[in-house]
Amino acid sequence: MQIHSPEFKQNARIALKDEQLQSSLAKFKTGFPEKRRLAVEALPEFDALRDQARDLKDHIIANLDIYLDEFERKVTEQGGTVHWASSADDACRIIHEICQAVDAKTVTKGKSMVSEEIGLNEYLEKRGIEPVETDLGEYILQLRKDHPSHIIAPAIHLTVPQVADTFHEHHKRPRTEDGPELMAEAREILRKKFVAADVGITGANFLVAETGGTIIVTNEGNGDLTQSLPDTHVVVSSIEKVIPTLEDLSLFLRVLTRSATGQEFSVYTTLSSGGRRDDEQDGPKNYHVVLVDNGRSNMVGSESQEMLRCIRCGSCMNHCPVYGAVGGHAYGWVYPGPMGSVLTPQMIGIENSAQLPNASTACGKCEEVCPVRIPLPKLMRHWREQEFEKHLTPSAVRWGLRSWGTLASYPRLYRFAWNLGNKMMRLMGRKAGFIAKLPLASGWTEHRDMPAPTGPTFMQAYKAQQQGDRS
């Protein structure tokens, strides 16, 4: 996937003017957040479970090597093979070699953000192997030569008419906008792909060290068909997804599904442990797990370590006002939203993503809803510091910060300037109650109005309260 993160501001401007995208985002803003709220209210112990999940994740990260070694040992005992990939190129090469060994021409794929991260589809296509996405959203995007804009709802940016146009163009069937008909059409096309595939590739939500099992959590049956019909099953997963025991899995599932889609439990939660046994009729003969590092081990012990807790629920972006305004593609790489604003600089360098840590209102909602309590605003501030230290911040911003720093060093001058600006804004908004255009803030007022100041300032209210307390 081509990196466009340095162009976030330009991408955001385009997104804000895209009427179809804004129509899709308007529905998104009220969907997932409301479902999560209802699911959380129905589980009184939800916050206590979040604390447990956070603490367990911290323990796992501190002992990551131990649990990964145990996981590899258990997989090997069950006849599977674990491959270690330090980089995206290593992961793609390993998977390609597995496909070559069985002379694969077609592979089916379950939904996997790690495969997006490593650019697996493009890698296989260049080497004569056809990858077929089987998740409905991913399948639609593959037909459109598009990329996911959300980690759990990849085609959230599309409208039904756009999907209807895509299917009509590629399937050569009568055009319809009926949802069940569109799904039946995709199911009919993909069923042949499932049967013909030489290799099935899935991601993994969790890896269980105790059993050597891998888990996928889905709402479609495509994941099960992808991993059970072909003779070879390849699991591609990042290293931080390992957990100690099956009992721990129950904890994470309780917070994952409620945070992601507002469900008590997903439709499918599938556990795989190795290939087909001698007494089994179904399942793959060959079982491979590719563990992808791609910079994650460097996060252990760093200021970004807490990001390794992430269980990829997408709740942070579901509640983010910035993501809700511009969608996922504006972020320019695989991971959008607040989690992407922290993870992307770690993986592709702050030099290639300097605008992302600033794609935040600092409202703190992302941390408030995170099922493993990742302090995303704090981590974004860390990257902003890195951006500033490397002189990647725009000169106008640096000039503004220096000016503010100088002004703040002289309290009387600072109060005079603030009172003057406050009076001017009151005058500008005295008729309508808001300011349609504000000098030096066109980025704000171009898409929204600035409320005019009303009532006393904070300092005036504070002084009045102090005087009231004394009396």
Kinemage of the C-alpha trace (Angstrom):
@kinemage 1
@onewidth
@group {chain A} dominant
@subgroup {mainchain}
@vectorlist {calphas} color= white
{ca met a 1} P 0.000 0.000 0.000
{ca gln a 2} L 1.417 3.345 -1.012
{ca ile a 3} L 2.046 5.657 1.914
{ca his a 4} L 0.173 8.978 1.851
{ca ser a 5} L 0.426 9.889 5.532
{ca pro a 6} L 2.520 13.020 4.850
{ca glu a 7} L -0.510 14.349 2.939
{ca phe a 8} L -3.054 14.046 5.755
{ca lys a 9} L -4.180 17.679 5.597
{ca gln a 10} L -4.663 17.504 1.838
{ca asn a 11} L -6.466 14.155 2.158
{ca ala a 12} L -8.702 15.583 4.890
{ca arg a 13} L -9.716 18.567 2.751
{ca ile a 14} L -10.720 16.206 -0.061
{ca ala a 15} L -12.653 13.972 2.347
{ca leu a 16} L -14.608 16.881 3.809
{ca lys a 17} L -15.846 17.809 0.338
{ca asp a 18} L -16.732 14.235 -0.684
{ca glu a 19} L -20.530 14.110 -0.426
{ca gln a 20} L -20.784 10.319 -0.702
{ca leu a 21} L -18.158 9.816 1.980
{ca gln a 22} L -19.858 12.308 4.283
{ca ser a 23} L -23.154 10.486 3.765
{ca ser a 24} L -21.560 7.191 4.822
{ca leu a 25} L -19.803 8.764 7.819
{ca ala a 26} L -23.024 10.373 9.037
{ca lys a 27} L -24.537 6.898 9.556
{ca phe a 28} L -21.310 5.530 11.019
{ca lys a 29} L -21.159 8.158 13.775
{ca thr a 30} L -24.358 6.906 15.400
{ca gly a 31} L -23.993 3.183 14.706
{ca phe a 32} L -21.062 1.597 16.543
{ca pro a 33} L -20.921 4.118 19.444
{ca glu a 34} L -24.569 3.569 20.367
{ca lys a 35} L -24.268 -0.223 20.143
{ca arg a 36} L -21.202 -0.138 22.382
{ca arg a 37} L -22.971 2.048 24.925
{ca leu a 38} L -25.896 -0.356 25.189
{ca ala a 39} L -23.619 -3.392 25.437
{ca val a 40} L -21.508 -1.810 28.172
{ca glu a 41} L -24.536 -0.703 30.187
{ca ala a 42} L -25.756 -4.311 30.154
{ca leu a 43} L -22.494 -5.529 31.735
{ca pro a 44} L -21.912 -3.801 35.112
{ca glu a 45} L -18.452 -5.352 35.525
{ca phe a 46} L -17.193 -4.025 32.169
{ca asp a 47} L -14.753 -1.490 33.656
{ca ala a 48} L -13.359 -4.103 36.035
{ca leu a 49} L -12.805 -6.404 33.037
{ca arg a 50} L -10.969 -3.578 31.272
{ca asp a 51} L -8.627 -3.240 34.246
{ca gln a 52} L -7.958 -6.978 34.170
{ca ala a 53} L -7.346 -6.921 30.422
{ca arg a 54} L -4.927 -3.993 30.768
{ca asp a 55} L -2.967 -5.664 33.546
{ca leu a 56} L -2.813 -8.994 31.742
{ca lys a 57} L -1.621 -7.315 28.543
{ca asp a 58} L 1.141 -5.543 30.468
{ca his a 59} L 2.201 -8.886 31.941
{ca ile a 60} L 2.246 -10.480 28.476
{ca ile a 61} L 4.370 -7.701 27.005
{ca ala a 62} L 6.854 -8.013 29.879
{ca asn a 63} L 7.133 -11.751 29.164
{ca leu a 64} L 6.545 -11.733 25.423
{ca asp a 65} L 9.517 -13.943 24.542
{ca ile a 66} L 8.464 -16.638 27.015
{ca tyr a 67} L 4.907 -16.890 25.717
{ca leu a 68} L 5.967 -16.820 22.064
{ca asp a 69} L 8.453 -19.646 22.648
{ca glu a 70} L 5.747 -21.679 24.386
{ca phe a 71} L 3.325 -21.004 21.539
{ca glu a 72} L 5.878 -22.190 18.953
{ca arg a 73} L 6.556 -25.366 20.948
{ca lys a 74} L 2.867 -26.237 21.141
{ca val a 75} L 2.275 -25.588 17.432
{ca thr a 76} L 5.231 -27.790 16.538
{ca glu a 77} L 3.953 -30.579 18.797
{ca gln a 78} L 0.730 -30.590 16.787
{ca gly a 79} L 2.493 -30.906 13.446
{ca gly a 80} L 2.427 -27.237 12.492
{ca thr a 81} L 5.283 -24.933 11.561
{ca val a 82} L 6.001 -21.493 13.013
{ca his a 83} L 7.915 -18.980 10.880
{ca trp a 84} L 9.489 -15.841 12.340
{ca ala a 85} L 9.386 -12.715 10.161
{ca ser a 86} L 11.325 -9.691 11.367
{ca ser a 87} L 10.035 -7.435 8.584
{ca ala a 88} L 7.177 -7.097 6.098
{ca asp a 89} L 9.429 -8.326 3.267
{ca asp a 90} L 10.404 -11.398 5.294
{ca ala a 91} L 6.746 -12.211 5.974
{ca cys a 92} L 5.751 -11.899 2.317
{ca arg a 93} L 8.709 -13.993 1.192
{ca ile a 94} L 7.891 -16.761 3.690
{ca ile a 95} L 4.234 -16.902 2.647
{ca his a 96} L 5.208 -16.927 -1.024
{ca glu a 97} L 7.591 -19.837 -0.419
{ca ile a 98} L 4.813 -21.772 1.328
{ca cys a 99} L 2.571 -21.171 -1.689
{ca gln a 100} L 5.320 -22.185 -4.091
{ca ala a 101} L 5.903 -25.441 -2.204
{ca val a 102} L 2.338 -26.581 -2.994
{ca asp a 103} L 2.316 -25.021 -6.477
{ca ala a 104} L -0.484 -22.655 -5.491
{ca lys a 105} L -2.151 -20.569 -8.173
{ca thr a 106} L -5.034 -19.188 -6.084
{ca val a 107} L -5.247 -18.349 -2.388
{ca thr a 108} L -8.322 -17.309 -0.432
{ca lys a 109} L -7.887 -14.804 2.370
{ca gly a 110} L -9.856 -14.109 5.501
{ca lys a 111} L -9.816 -10.563 6.854
{ca ser a 112} L -6.323 -9.625 8.072
{ca met a 113} L -4.994 -6.159 8.769
{ca val a 114} L -1.487 -7.593 9.166
{ca ser a 115} L -1.621 -8.805 5.562
{ca glu a 116} L -2.535 -5.235 4.588
{ca glu a 117} L 0.356 -3.960 6.674
{ca ile a 118} L 2.904 -6.167 4.899
{ca gly a 119} L 1.407 -5.606 1.425
{ca leu a 120} L 0.784 -9.312 0.863
{ca asn a 121} L -1.748 -9.100 -1.971
{ca glu a 122} L 0.474 -6.978 -4.170
{ca tyr a 123} L 3.459 -9.217 -3.416
{ca leu a 124} L 1.630 -12.390 -4.448
{ca glu a 125} L 0.059 -10.850 -7.539
{ca lys a 126} L 3.456 -9.779 -8.855
{ca arg a 127} L 4.572 -13.412 -8.579
{ca gly a 128} L 1.652 -14.941 -10.433
{ca ile a 129} L -0.526 -15.977 -7.501
{ca glu a 130} L -4.119 -14.720 -7.290
{ca pro a 131} L -5.216 -13.666 -3.781
{ca val a 132} L -8.995 -13.572 -3.295
{ca glu a 133} L -10.416 -11.590 -0.378
{ca thr a 134} L -13.429 -13.424 1.073
{ca asp a 135} L -14.611 -10.994 3.770
{ca leu a 136} L -17.490 -9.165 2.085
{ca gly a 137} L -16.105 -5.704 2.753
{ca glu a 138} L -12.586 -6.677 1.693
{ca tyr a 139} L -13.950 -8.410 -1.412
{ca ile a 140} L -15.779 -5.244 -2.455
{ca leu a 141} L -12.619 -3.198 -1.951
{ca gln a 142} L -10.508 -5.670 -3.936
{ca leu a 143} L -12.899 -5.372 -6.885
{ca arg a 144} L -12.609 -1.581 -6.658
{ca lys a 145} L -8.803 -1.729 -6.230
{ca asp a 146} L -9.374 0.130 -2.974
{ca his a 147} L -8.046 -0.247 0.576
{ca pro a 148} L -9.795 -0.592 3.964
{ca ser a 149} L -10.782 2.611 5.720
{ca his a 150} L -11.586 0.929 9.048
{ca ile a 151} L -10.037 -2.079 10.760
{ca ile a 152} L -13.320 -3.879 11.515
{ca ala a 153} L -15.613 -2.379 8.854
{ca pro a 154} L -13.254 -2.019 5.885
{ca ala a 155} L -15.835 -0.670 3.413
{ca ile a 156} L -17.557 1.727 5.832
{ca his a 157} L -16.746 4.611 3.481
{ca leu a 158} L -18.872 3.209 0.643
{ca thr a 159} L -22.588 3.636 -0.004
{ca val a 160} L -24.941 0.895 -1.212
{ca pro a 161} L -25.231 2.455 -4.709
{ca gln a 162} L -21.437 2.362 -5.034
{ca val a 163} L -21.397 -1.329 -4.091
{ca ala a 164} L -24.212 -2.009 -6.553
{ca asp a 165} L -22.246 -0.308 -9.335
{ca thr a 166} L -19.130 -2.325 -8.480
{ca phe a 167} L -20.936 -5.680 -8.533
{ca his a 168} L -22.745 -4.821 -11.753
{ca glu a 169} L -19.449 -3.925 -13.425
{ca his a 170} L -17.515 -7.009 -12.301
{ca his a 171} L -20.178 -9.716 -11.992
{ca lys a 172} L -22.043 -8.756 -15.161
{ca arg a 173} L -25.375 -9.305 -13.405
{ca pro a 174} L -28.465 -7.047 -13.379
{ca arg a 175} L -27.840 -4.108 -11.084
{ca thr a 176} L -29.557 -4.198 -7.701
{ca glu a 177} L -29.318 -2.178 -4.504
{ca asp a 178} L -31.066 -4.810 -2.410
{ca gly a 179} L -28.737 -5.851 0.430
{ca pro a 180} L -29.633 -9.573 0.635
{ca glu a 181} L -29.417 -9.881 -3.146
{ca leu a 182} L -25.967 -8.294 -3.196
{ca met a 183} L -24.761 -10.661 -0.456
{ca ala a 184} L -26.204 -13.683 -2.260
{ca glu a 185} L -24.432 -12.575 -5.431
{ca ala a 186} L -21.090 -12.308 -3.642
{ca arg a 187} L -21.671 -15.659 -1.907
{ca glu a 188} L -22.292 -17.398 -5.230
{ca ile a 189} L -19.132 -15.967 -6.791
{ca leu a 190} L -16.932 -16.664 -3.778
{ca arg a 191} L -18.164 -20.222 -3.231
{ca lys a 192} L -16.293 -21.327 -6.360
{ca lys a 193} L -13.162 -19.568 -5.132
{ca phe a 194} L -13.313 -21.345 -1.771
{ca val a 195} L -13.469 -24.750 -3.449
{ca ala a 196} L -10.708 -24.028 -5.971
{ca ala a 197} L -8.194 -22.408 -3.591
{ca asp a 198} L -4.844 -24.118 -3.052
{ca val a 199} L -3.993 -22.156 0.113
{ca gly a 200} L -6.118 -20.382 2.710
{ca ile a 201} L -4.662 -17.398 4.563
{ca thr a 202} L -6.235 -15.963 7.696
{ca gly a 203} L -5.244 -13.491 10.342
{ca ala a 204} L -5.573 -14.139 14.065
{ca asn a 205} L -7.173 -12.152 16.830
{ca phe a 206} L -5.308 -14.138 19.476
{ca leu a 207} L -2.619 -16.823 19.777
{ca val a 208} L -2.875 -19.133 22.800
{ca ala a 209} L 0.505 -20.150 24.231
{ca glu a 210} L -1.019 -22.888 26.375
{ca thr a 211} L -2.470 -24.837 23.433
{ca gly a 212} L -0.751 -23.496 20.317
{ca gly a 213} L -4.176 -22.503 19.032
{ca thr a 214} L -5.083 -19.505 16.902
{ca ile a 215} L -8.414 -17.684 17.134
{ca ile a 216} L -10.362 -15.679 14.580
{ca val a 217} L -13.393 -13.618 15.578
{ca thr a 218} L -15.773 -12.878 12.694
{ca asn a 219} L -19.399 -12.255 11.780
{ca glu a 220} L -19.174 -14.091 8.461
{ca gly a 221} L -18.480 -17.746 7.710
{ca asn a 222} L -15.728 -16.919 5.247
{ca gly a 223} L -12.970 -17.315 7.829
{ca asp a 224} L -13.946 -20.903 8.591
{ca leu a 225} L -14.160 -21.830 4.901
{ca thr a 226} L -10.814 -20.143 4.190
{ca gln a 227} L -8.955 -22.139 6.811
{ca ser a 228} L -10.697 -25.498 6.485
{ca leu a 229} L -11.212 -26.183 2.752
{ca pro a 230} L -7.691 -25.784 1.200
{ca asp a 231} L -4.964 -28.336 1.905
{ca thr a 232} L -2.722 -25.605 3.318
{ca his a 233} L -3.675 -23.076 5.987
{ca val a 234} L -1.406 -20.088 6.712
{ca val a 235} L -2.028 -17.899 9.743
{ca val a 236} L -0.337 -14.497 9.588
{ca ser a 237} L -0.249 -12.641 12.897
{ca ser a 238} L 1.725 -9.972 14.723
{ca ile a 239} L 3.707 -11.108 17.751
{ca glu a 240} L 1.822 -9.147 20.430
{ca lys a 241} L -1.388 -11.151 19.894
{ca val a 242} L -0.159 -14.043 22.018
{ca ile a 243} L -2.012 -14.695 25.295
{ca pro a 244} L -1.163 -17.227 28.028
{ca thr a 245} L -4.251 -19.488 28.333
{ca leu a 246} L -7.695 -20.298 26.989
{ca glu a 247} L -9.172 -18.892 30.187
{ca asp a 248} L -7.516 -15.561 29.367
{ca leu a 249} L -9.196 -15.716 25.966
{ca ser a 250} L -12.614 -15.497 27.608
{ca leu a 251} L -11.601 -12.220 29.276
{ca phe a 252} L -10.447 -10.597 26.063
{ca leu a 253} L -13.472 -11.770 24.076
{ca arg a 254} L -15.816 -10.151 26.595
{ca val a 255} L -14.242 -6.722 26.124
{ca leu a 256} L -13.363 -7.083 22.421
{ca thr a 257} L -16.765 -7.743 20.905
{ca arg a 258} L -18.605 -5.211 23.053
{ca ser a 259} L -16.042 -2.534 22.188
{ca ala a 260} L -15.923 -3.353 18.483
{ca thr a 261} L -19.505 -3.951 17.360
{ca gly a 262} L -21.572 -3.811 20.534
{ca gln a 263} L -22.177 -7.562 20.480
{ca glu a 264} L -22.060 -9.800 23.514
{ca phe a 265} L -20.309 -12.326 21.304
{ca ser a 266} L -19.437 -12.459 17.619
{ca val a 267} L -21.271 -14.858 15.284
{ca tyr a 268} L -18.146 -16.974 14.790
{ca thr a 269} L -15.297 -17.503 17.241
{ca thr a 270} L -13.110 -20.189 15.690
{ca leu a 271} L -10.150 -21.941 17.296
{ca ser a 272} L -7.590 -23.790 15.152
{ca ser a 273} L -4.893 -26.110 16.454
{ca gly a 274} L -2.647 -27.570 13.783
{ca gly a 275} L -3.501 -29.430 10.612
{ca arg a 276} L -5.735 -32.440 9.979
{ca arg a 277} L -5.148 -35.446 12.247
{ca asp a 278} L -5.127 -39.032 10.950
{ca asp a 279} L -8.598 -39.678 12.354
{ca glu a 280} L -10.100 -36.460 10.933
{ca gln a 281} L -11.809 -36.124 7.559
{ca asp a 282} L -11.738 -32.345 7.220
{ca gly a 283} L -9.235 -29.562 7.611
{ca pro a 284} L -5.890 -28.601 6.068
{ca lys a 285} L -3.031 -31.076 5.756
{ca asn a 286} L -0.408 -28.348 6.193
{ca tyr a 287} L -0.537 -25.727 8.953
{ca his a 288} L 1.771 -22.707 9.122
{ca val a 289} L 1.873 -19.695 11.440
{ca val a 290} L 3.847 -16.637 10.340
{ca leu a 291} L 4.693 -14.369 13.282
{ca val a 292} L 5.364 -10.814 12.141
{ca asp a 293} L 7.513 -8.430 14.165
{ca asn a 294} L 7.886 -5.484 11.776
{ca gly a 295} L 9.134 -3.091 14.472
{ca arg a 296} L 7.010 -4.307 17.363
{ca ser a 297} L 9.888 -5.710 19.425
{ca asn a 298} L 11.437 -2.227 19.339
{ca met a 299} L 8.335 -0.917 21.108
{ca val a 300} L 8.967 -3.072 24.180
{ca gly a 301} L 10.523 -0.847 26.825
{ca ser a 302} L 9.917 2.304 24.766
{ca glu a 303} L 7.491 5.177 25.346
{ca ser a 304} L 5.166 3.481 22.848
{ca gln a 305} L 5.039 0.137 24.661
{ca glu a 306} L 1.451 0.637 25.852
{ca met a 307} L 0.330 0.545 22.215
{ca leu a 308} L 1.180 -3.169 22.183
{ca arg a 309} L -1.893 -3.728 24.361
{ca cys a 310} L -4.141 -2.977 21.371
{ca ile a 311} L -6.573 -5.784 20.504
{ca arg a 312} L -7.766 -4.110 17.284
{ca cys a 313} L -11.372 -3.451 18.259
{ca gly a 314} L -11.605 -0.135 16.395
{ca ser a 315} L -13.471 1.554 19.243
{ca cys a 316} L -11.054 4.498 19.325
{ca met a 317} L -11.852 5.424 15.729
{ca asn a 318} L -15.570 4.737 16.223
{ca his a 319} L -15.641 7.547 18.795
{ca cys a 320} L -13.032 9.907 17.308
{ca pro a 321} L -14.449 13.221 16.004
{ca val a 322} L -11.563 13.567 13.541
{ca tyr a 323} L -12.037 10.104 12.058
{ca gly a 324} L -15.786 10.722 11.990
{ca ala a 325} L -15.224 13.841 9.900
{ca val a 326} L -12.662 12.591 7.353
{ca gly a 327} L -12.815 8.777 7.382
{ca gly a 328} L -9.929 6.339 7.329
{ca his a 329} L -8.259 6.932 3.966
{ca ala a 330} L -7.184 10.435 4.965
{ca tyr a 331} L -4.676 8.875 7.386
{ca gly a 332} L -2.785 7.509 4.396
{ca trp a 333} L -1.766 4.068 5.636
{ca val a 334} L -3.154 0.795 6.972
{ca tyr a 335} L -4.157 1.908 10.483
{ca pro a 336} L -6.419 4.974 10.759
{ca gly a 337} L -7.869 6.874 13.680
{ca pro a 338} L -6.182 7.453 17.055
{ca met a 339} L -4.524 4.013 17.137
{ca gly a 340} L -3.098 4.694 13.672
{ca ser a 341} L -1.852 8.107 14.747
{ca val a 342} L 0.277 6.311 17.346
{ca leu a 343} L 1.154 3.096 15.512
{ca thr a 344} L 1.928 4.494 12.063
{ca pro a 345} L 4.843 6.737 13.178
{ca gln a 346} L 6.313 3.725 14.971
{ca met a 347} L 6.145 1.538 11.872
{ca ile a 348} L 6.954 3.886 8.996
{ca gly a 349} L 8.779 6.658 10.872
{ca ile a 350} L 7.639 10.026 12.181
{ca glu a 351} L 9.305 11.579 9.132
{ca asn a 352} L 6.649 9.908 6.944
{ca ser a 353} L 3.702 10.564 9.242
{ca ala a 354} L 4.366 13.793 11.133
{ca gln a 355} L 0.842 15.145 10.645
{ca leu a 356} L -0.933 12.136 12.151
{ca pro a 357} L -0.218 12.752 15.880
{ca asn a 358} L -1.812 16.166 15.334
{ca ala a 359} L -4.981 14.636 13.836
{ca ser a 360} L -6.665 14.861 17.213
{ca thr a 361} L -8.832 17.239 19.184
{ca ala a 362} L -7.297 15.836 22.397
{ca cys a 363} L -10.830 15.200 23.677
{ca gly a 364} L -9.679 11.935 25.279
{ca lys a 365} L -12.651 9.891 24.091
{ca cys a 366} L -10.346 7.280 22.522
{ca glu a 367} L -8.743 6.509 25.880
{ca glu a 368} L -12.108 6.581 27.599
{ca val a 369} L -13.523 3.773 25.415
{ca cys a 370} L -10.373 1.661 24.908
{ca pro a 371} L -11.008 -1.869 26.284
{ca val a 372} L -7.384 -2.181 27.439
{ca arg a 373} L -7.043 1.454 28.569
{ca ile a 374} L -4.314 2.579 26.174
{ca pro a 375} L -3.485 6.253 26.943
{ca leu a 376} L -3.694 7.273 23.288
{ca pro a 377} L -3.658 11.069 23.868
{ca lys a 378} L -0.445 10.723 25.912
{ca leu a 379} L 1.174 8.611 23.194
{ca met a 380} L 0.175 11.129 20.516
{ca arg a 381} L 1.766 13.893 22.583
{ca his a 382} L 4.949 11.807 22.670
{ca trp a 383} L 5.030 11.730 18.878
{ca arg a 384} L 4.299 15.453 18.719
{ca glu a 385} L 7.388 15.996 20.847
{ca gln a 386} L 9.389 13.835 18.443
{ca glu a 387} L 7.998 15.811 15.526
{ca phe a 388} L 9.029 19.096 17.145
{ca glu a 389} L 12.522 17.861 18.096
{ca lys a 390} L 13.164 16.681 14.535
{ca his a 391} L 12.038 20.076 13.165
{ca leu a 392} L 9.202 18.459 11.208
{ca thr a 393} L 6.638 20.910 12.564
{ca pro a 394} L 5.592 23.588 10.009
{ca ser a 395} L 7.459 26.854 10.455
{ca ala a 396} L 4.212 28.739 11.091
{ca val a 397} L 3.431 26.442 14.025
{ca arg a 398} L 6.918 26.771 15.475
{ca trp a 399} L 6.749 30.557 15.108
{ca gly a 400} L 3.348 30.571 16.813
{ca leu a 401} L 4.583 28.457 19.726
{ca arg a 402} L 7.629 30.684 20.223
{ca ser a 403} L 5.428 33.782 20.158
{ca trp a 404} L 3.015 32.289 22.667
{ca gly a 405} L 5.927 31.204 24.889
{ca thr a 406} L 7.352 34.717 24.852
{ca leu a 407} L 3.971 36.311 25.548
{ca ala a 408} L 3.253 33.872 28.386
{ca ser a 409} L 6.495 34.930 30.047
{ca tyr a 410} L 4.986 38.374 30.710
{ca pro a 411} L 1.696 37.851 32.615
{ca arg a 412} L 0.483 41.444 32.339
{ca leu a 413} L 1.122 41.547 28.596
{ca tyr a 414} L -0.469 38.109 28.205
{ca arg a 415} L -3.662 39.205 30.041
{ca phe a 416} L -3.826 42.412 27.993
{ca ala a 417} L -3.507 40.500 24.700
{ca trp a 418} L -6.060 37.904 25.802
{ca asn a 419} L -8.598 40.506 26.919
{ca leu a 420} L -8.133 42.399 23.654
{ca gly a 421} L -8.667 39.254 21.580
{ca asn a 422} L -11.676 38.288 23.677
{ca lys a 423} L -13.327 41.676 23.128
{ca met a 424} L -12.688 41.530 19.367
{ca met a 425} L -14.237 38.052 19.095
{ca arg a 426} L -17.262 39.210 21.082
{ca leu a 427} L -17.721 42.102 18.639
{ca met a 428} L -17.342 39.837 15.586
{ca gly a 429} L -20.021 37.463 16.856
{ca arg a 430} L -22.344 39.904 18.605
{ca lys a 431} L -25.179 39.567 16.033
{ca ala a 432} L -25.210 35.888 15.112
{ca gly a 433} L -23.634 34.471 18.237
{ca phe a 434} L -20.897 32.837 16.190
{ca ile a 435} L -17.992 33.807 13.921
{ca ala a 436} L -18.142 32.542 10.323
{ca lys a 437} L -14.589 33.619 9.428
{ca leu a 438} L -11.727 34.045 11.837
{ca pro a 439} L -8.298 35.427 10.848
{ca leu a 440} L -5.464 32.871 11.135
{ca ala a 441} L -8.036 30.115 11.765
{ca ser a 442} L -9.506 29.462 8.312
{ca gly a 443} L -8.861 25.735 8.764
{ca trp a 444} L -11.484 25.789 11.516
{ca thr a 445} L -14.060 28.239 10.154
{ca glu a 446} L -14.004 26.847 6.607
{ca his a 447} L -16.040 23.838 7.759
{ca arg a 448} L -17.656 25.045 10.995
{ca asp a 449} L -18.569 28.236 12.814
{ca met a 450} L -16.586 29.476 15.809
{ca pro a 451} L -18.835 30.147 18.825
{ca ala a 452} L -18.452 33.731 20.031
{ca pro a 453} L -17.266 34.160 23.649
{ca thr a 454} L -20.062 34.725 26.149
{ca gly a 455} L -20.095 35.335 29.882
{ca pro a 456} L -17.017 35.891 32.022
{ca thr a 457} L -13.578 34.490 31.207
{ca phe a 458} L -12.227 31.567 33.203
{ca met a 459} L -10.019 33.843 35.318
{ca gln a 460} L -12.918 36.196 36.013
{ca ala a 461} L -15.140 33.288 37.070
{ca tyr a 462} L -12.324 31.844 39.190
{ca lys a 463} L -11.747 35.122 41.008
{ca ala a 464} L -15.462 35.555 41.628
{ca gln a 465} L -15.635 32.056 43.086
{ca gln a 466} L -12.622 32.715 45.316
{ca gln a 467} L -14.180 35.915 46.629
{ca gly a 468} L -17.453 34.109 47.245
{ca asp a 469} L -15.676 31.384 49.222
{ca arg a 470} L -13.978 33.987 51.439
{ca ser a 471} L -17.245 35.705 52.199
